[in-house]
């Protein structure tokens, strides 16, 4: 007897076996013969007929729509790589996630905190500062609110003193937003940000309208911190796997440079302030 492989069904069964009812806000009733969620529970979470979901797992339904796949992806709490794999198994093309992630993962948080001697932070496509390590918080302390790098650049008066070449940095920010807009024109937070900045900053509105495309420079960014003076830092950016659109940014000085010494001093000053608060 020849057994027809059902890769999609195997994947769905494996993924629901990893989730307990409590993980997804469902009550648990009765004795479970196998680990994880029941088929009926996944169907409820995905908002679909339980018989249809059963046919998917059994290989009797092999052409689910993108809407169905998105619903199952959400029900099974799939991250981006697992979601993409689900689409491949169903021989479908994944679209852009409609709801961008609003938090960073615990391992990424640990990685951020592990950079003790350099500022490190995570941005989303709209330049929201999703998380910062302590030295990054100290670095951006001159700003009234450390929330969104684009807003800080164009609307906070501190930016004109903080970024030595403000115009160049402002152009790079707009270019980054333009790039993100090209990848996901319907990103809700990005639409909101561009609208707000266009209304409140004539400079932003002009740069946005000019369709500026600004290549990333290898030259260090010069920052001027009121407590430690000039800082020449090179930024390195890394896409975060499993979190579409999140970007890990690290500001690094040349080893042994005056900027490295200034960052060490900044770290000490920030640690002293934190101790005083506690």
C-alpha positions as CSV (number, residue, x, y, z in Angstrom):
1,X,0.0,0.0,0.0
2,X,1.4,3.4,-1.0
3,X,0.9,6.2,1.6
4,X,0.4,9.7,0.1
5,X,2.4,12.2,2.1
6,X,0.4,15.0,3.6
7,X,3.0,17.6,4.6
8,X,0.4,20.4,5.3
9,X,-1.6,18.1,7.6
10,X,1.6,17.0,9.4
11,X,2.6,20.6,10.0
12,X,-0.8,21.7,11.3
13,X,-0.9,18.7,13.7
14,X,2.6,19.4,15.0
15,X,1.9,23.1,15.5
16,X,-1.4,22.6,17.4
17,X,0.3,20.0,19.6
18,X,2.6,22.7,20.9
19,X,-0.3,24.9,22.2
20,X,-2.3,24.3,25.4
21,X,-5.8,25.8,25.7
22,X,-4.5,28.2,28.3
23,X,-1.9,29.6,25.8
24,X,-4.7,30.9,23.6
25,X,-7.3,31.8,26.2
26,X,-9.5,28.7,26.0
27,X,-10.7,26.7,28.9
28,X,-9.6,23.1,29.1
29,X,-12.3,20.4,29.5
30,X,-12.0,16.7,29.9
31,X,-9.0,14.3,29.6
32,X,-6.9,14.9,26.5
33,X,-5.5,11.8,24.8
34,X,-2.9,13.8,23.0
35,X,-1.0,17.0,23.8
36,X,-2.0,20.4,22.6
37,X,-5.2,21.8,21.0
38,X,-8.0,19.8,19.5
39,X,-8.9,20.3,15.9
40,X,-12.2,21.8,16.9
41,X,-10.4,24.4,19.1
42,X,-8.2,25.5,16.3
43,X,-11.3,25.8,14.1
44,X,-12.9,28.0,16.7
45,X,-9.9,30.2,17.0
46,X,-9.6,30.5,13.2
47,X,-13.3,31.2,12.9
48,X,-14.0,28.4,10.4
49,X,-16.0,25.2,10.1
50,X,-14.4,22.4,12.1
51,X,-15.2,19.9,9.3
52,X,-13.3,22.1,6.8
53,X,-10.3,22.3,9.1
54,X,-10.3,18.5,9.6
55,X,-10.3,18.1,5.8
56,X,-7.2,20.3,5.7
57,X,-5.3,18.2,8.2
58,X,-6.5,14.9,6.5
59,X,-5.3,16.1,3.1
60,X,-8.8,16.1,1.6
61,X,-8.7,19.9,1.1
62,X,-5.5,21.0,-0.6
63,X,-6.3,24.6,-1.9
64,X,-7.0,26.8,1.1
65,X,-7.4,30.5,0.4
66,X,-5.0,33.2,1.7
67,X,-7.8,34.3,4.1
68,X,-8.0,30.8,5.6
69,X,-4.2,30.5,5.9
70,X,-4.0,33.8,7.7
71,X,-6.7,32.8,10.1
72,X,-4.9,29.5,10.9
73,X,-1.6,31.3,11.2
74,X,-3.1,33.6,13.8
75,X,-4.9,30.7,15.6
76,X,-1.7,28.7,15.9
77,X,0.4,31.8,16.9
78,X,2.8,31.2,14.0
79,X,5.8,33.6,13.7
80,X,6.8,34.9,10.3
81,X,9.0,32.0,9.2
82,X,6.4,29.4,10.3
83,X,3.7,31.4,8.5
84,X,5.7,31.5,5.3
85,X,6.3,27.8,5.6
86,X,2.5,27.2,6.0
87,X,2.0,29.1,2.8
88,X,4.6,27.1,0.9
89,X,3.1,23.8,2.0
90,X,-0.3,25.1,0.7
91,X,1.4,26.3,-2.5
92,X,0.2,29.8,-1.9
93,X,2.0,33.2,-1.8
94,X,2.1,34.9,1.5
95,X,1.1,38.5,1.7
96,X,2.2,41.2,4.1
97,X,1.0,40.8,7.7
98,X,-1.8,43.3,8.3
99,X,-1.0,43.7,11.9
100,X,2.7,44.5,12.5
101,X,4.3,43.2,15.7
102,X,4.2,45.8,18.5
103,X,6.7,44.1,20.9
104,X,10.1,42.5,20.6
105,X,10.9,38.9,21.6
106,X,12.4,38.0,25.0
107,X,15.7,36.7,23.4
108,X,16.0,40.0,21.5
109,X,15.5,41.9,24.7
110,X,18.3,39.8,26.3
111,X,20.6,40.5,23.3
112,X,20.0,44.2,23.6
113,X,20.9,44.3,27.2
114,X,24.0,42.2,26.4
115,X,25.5,45.2,24.6
116,X,26.8,46.9,27.7
117,X,29.4,49.2,26.0
118,X,27.5,50.5,22.9
119,X,24.0,51.9,22.4
120,X,21.6,49.4,20.8
121,X,17.9,49.7,20.0
122,X,15.2,48.2,17.9
123,X,13.1,50.1,15.3
124,X,10.0,49.2,13.4
125,X,9.4,50.4,9.8
126,X,7.8,53.7,11.1
127,X,11.0,54.4,13.2
128,X,9.3,53.7,16.5
129,X,11.9,53.0,19.1
130,X,10.5,49.6,20.3
131,X,13.2,48.9,22.8
132,X,16.5,50.4,23.9
133,X,19.4,49.2,26.0
134,X,20.5,51.4,29.0
135,X,23.3,53.1,27.0
136,X,20.9,54.0,24.2
137,X,18.5,55.5,26.7
138,X,21.4,57.6,28.0
139,X,22.4,58.6,24.5
140,X,18.9,59.9,23.6
141,X,18.3,61.5,27.0
142,X,18.5,65.1,25.6
143,X,15.1,64.5,23.9
144,X,11.8,65.3,25.6
145,X,10.4,61.9,24.6
146,X,12.3,58.9,23.3
147,X,9.6,57.3,21.3
148,X,10.0,57.7,17.5
149,X,13.3,58.6,15.8
150,X,11.5,60.5,12.9
151,X,9.3,62.5,15.3
152,X,12.4,63.3,17.5
153,X,14.4,64.4,14.4
154,X,11.7,66.8,13.0
155,X,9.7,67.9,16.0
156,X,12.0,68.0,19.0
157,X,14.2,71.1,19.2
158,X,17.0,69.0,20.8
159,X,17.6,67.3,17.4
160,X,19.2,70.4,15.8
161,X,21.9,70.3,18.4
162,X,22.1,66.5,18.9
163,X,22.7,65.7,15.2
164,X,25.8,67.6,14.0
165,X,24.7,67.3,10.4
166,X,21.0,67.6,11.0
167,X,20.0,67.9,7.3
168,X,21.9,64.8,6.3
169,X,20.4,62.8,9.1
170,X,16.9,64.1,8.4
171,X,17.3,63.1,4.8
172,X,18.3,59.6,5.8
173,X,15.3,59.3,8.1
174,X,12.9,60.3,5.3
175,X,14.7,57.9,2.8
176,X,14.2,55.1,5.4
177,X,10.5,55.9,5.6
178,X,10.2,56.0,1.8
179,X,11.8,52.5,1.6
180,X,9.4,51.1,4.2
181,X,6.5,52.7,2.4
182,X,7.6,50.9,-0.8
183,X,7.7,47.6,1.0
184,X,4.3,48.0,2.8
185,X,2.2,51.0,1.6
186,X,-0.6,50.1,3.9
187,X,1.4,50.0,7.1
188,X,-1.0,51.7,9.5
189,X,1.5,53.3,11.8
190,X,3.6,54.5,8.9
191,X,0.6,56.2,7.3
192,X,-0.2,57.9,10.6
193,X,3.3,59.1,11.2
194,X,3.8,60.5,7.7
195,X,0.5,62.4,8.0
196,X,1.4,63.9,11.4
197,X,4.9,64.9,10.3
198,X,3.7,66.4,7.1
199,X,1.2,68.6,9.0
200,X,3.7,69.7,11.7
201,X,7.0,70.0,9.8
202,X,7.4,71.9,6.5
203,X,10.9,70.5,6.2
204,X,9.6,66.9,6.4
205,X,6.7,67.6,4.0
206,X,9.2,69.0,1.5
207,X,11.6,66.1,1.8
208,X,8.7,63.6,1.6
209,X,7.3,65.2,-1.5
210,X,10.8,65.2,-3.2
211,X,10.8,61.4,-3.2
212,X,14.3,61.5,-1.7
213,X,16.3,58.4,-2.1
214,X,19.4,58.5,0.1
215,X,21.9,55.7,0.2
216,X,23.4,54.5,3.4
217,X,26.7,56.2,4.1
218,X,29.7,54.4,5.6
219,X,30.8,57.6,7.3
220,X,30.3,57.9,11.0
221,X,27.4,59.8,12.3
222,X,28.4,62.8,14.5
223,X,26.3,63.3,17.5
224,X,26.7,66.0,20.2
225,X,25.6,65.0,23.7
226,X,25.3,67.8,26.2
227,X,27.0,65.8,28.9
228,X,29.9,64.1,27.1
229,X,30.4,66.2,23.9
230,X,31.0,65.0,20.3
231,X,30.5,61.3,19.5
232,X,31.5,59.8,16.1
233,X,29.6,56.6,15.8
234,X,29.1,54.1,13.0
235,X,25.7,52.4,12.8
236,X,25.2,48.8,12.0
237,X,21.7,47.5,11.2
238,X,20.4,44.0,11.3
239,X,17.0,42.6,10.2
240,X,15.3,40.6,13.0
241,X,14.4,37.1,11.9
242,X,10.9,36.1,12.8
243,X,9.7,39.7,13.2
244,X,9.1,41.4,9.8
245,X,10.2,45.0,9.7
246,X,12.0,45.1,13.0
247,X,15.6,46.4,12.8
248,X,18.3,46.0,15.4
249,X,20.6,49.1,15.3
250,X,24.0,49.3,17.0
251,X,26.0,52.5,17.3
252,X,29.7,51.7,17.5
253,X,32.8,54.0,18.1
254,X,36.3,53.1,17.0
255,X,38.0,51.1,19.7
256,X,40.1,53.3,22.0
257,X,38.8,56.5,20.5
258,X,37.7,59.6,22.4
259,X,34.1,58.6,21.4
260,X,34.6,55.2,23.0
261,X,35.8,56.9,26.2
262,X,32.8,59.4,26.0
263,X,30.4,56.5,25.8
264,X,32.0,54.9,28.8
265,X,31.5,58.1,30.7
266,X,27.9,58.4,29.5
267,X,27.3,54.9,30.8
268,X,28.7,55.8,34.2
269,X,26.6,58.9,34.4
270,X,23.4,57.1,33.4
271,X,24.1,54.3,35.9
272,X,24.6,56.8,38.7
273,X,21.3,58.5,37.8
274,X,19.5,55.1,37.9
275,X,21.0,54.3,41.3
276,X,19.9,57.6,42.7
277,X,16.3,56.9,41.5
278,X,16.3,53.5,43.1
